[in-house]
Amino acid sequence: MVRAYATEEERGVRFAAIVGIVGFINVPIVFLATTLWRTQHPVPTIFQKGLVPAMLLTLLVCLLAFTLLYTYLLLRAVSPRQLEAEIRRSKQNIEGKSI
């Protein structure tokens, strides 16, 4: 999404990389929030106390379902972008050969 909002392709790539790096740095902070700040955060039941087997199965099924949905939607969104980039490269090659 960040790439789509940029006016120039290279600028969009740079912004997307920065957002990815900041997001990656934020992951451990969010993961450890329940143990670092013991105010209103609940105890992490999955890793410390364990879940009831029925709830664990539900969690895993939902995780698999949303992973498959995300992969499907990602592939549907990436395909047009790849085609646009290929068309752009082809046009540049054609323009370069005709001059």
Long-range contacts (C-beta under 8 A, 24 or more apart in sequence): none
